[in-house]
């Protein structure tokens, strides 16, 4: 976007932000304009049931196919998009809004964030963050009326490291409510959309990105992993590879043998993939903390642990993470073959107690209850701090 267009956009935001707000109108956004997904999608679903008018920002027309019936797509930074955001009585987002965004009047802004962190973030990683991001993050926190948390650890982190001093609702992650619902409809939906053969058991490979956005670290032996999963758990396995949004466009550069792996990077809602997949392979991604609610096997392929720790460092000692870790393909195969359900269950319970985890499958409802209470002028709300 050139300088003139940016100036025009900023002026429009300034002017339209003074407009009256429409009752029960919410604008939701996930990862700066991706398809219907994550906690904003879960809260959006709950508000739809309650008769709200739900708008969803989309950068790609293709992602419109992911929207539920009754949701109106809008394009970020378009005149229409800015108008609807400025006249909404509520916003729901899982990432920071940029510094030109203006919230005035009675609009309530719920920030859900997008994962329980392993690597250090926000204030704790300020030395590696772009200055423009830091400025935007501070402004975003100033606009927020509520942060959603899944644990006492995350609640404290928001108040210590997010430039935020407002309310926190410790109710669980709305995006994870789906993990407490019957899995069959979602699993069927995933298989149909991705054209997965009925006889295949599915494992999800969902690694995070590296600071240089390179692909060298993604050298997992997919065939070997599938054979090990088959030997340990039975069945014929297929891996769904979903790369982090920062590198998803590079997925085609990886050697993805169709016999063992299918590229699912364009699938909007990773929570639906959790439901459909019966094992997870990741590295340092926060997806492990969402997936642990399923109770299914999880393995960490961490072939660059020391480099990664030097880059961002971690909130937890590696030995405290409740899943088997492997530094190369030999050790990954061994970890899969040696998997013990009771050992993982005990380690997850210990870790969950340590962070004060709260996941019960009702987070979206509690967030919507908070919002509607605020709309009615009720300022004290159970569960918020």
Secondary structure, DSSP 8 states (H G I E B T S, - for coil): --HHHHHHHHHHHHHHTTS--EEEEEEEESTTT-SS-HHHHHHHHHHHHTT-EEEEE-S-GGGGGGS-TT-EEE-TTSHHHHHHHHHEEEEEESS---TT----TT-EEEE--S---SB--GGGGGGGS-HHHHHHHHHHHHH-SEEEESBHHHHHHHHHHSS--SEEEES--GGGGGGGS-SHHHHHHHHHHHT--TTEEEEEE-----TT--STT----HHHHHHHHHHHH-SEEEEEE---TTTGGGGGGS---TTTEEE-TT-S-HHHHHHH-SEEEESS-THHHHHGGGT-EEEEE-TTHHHHHHHH-BSS-GGGSSSEEESSHHHHHHHHHT--HHHHHHHHHHHHHHHTB---S-HHHHHHHHHHHHHTT----TTB-
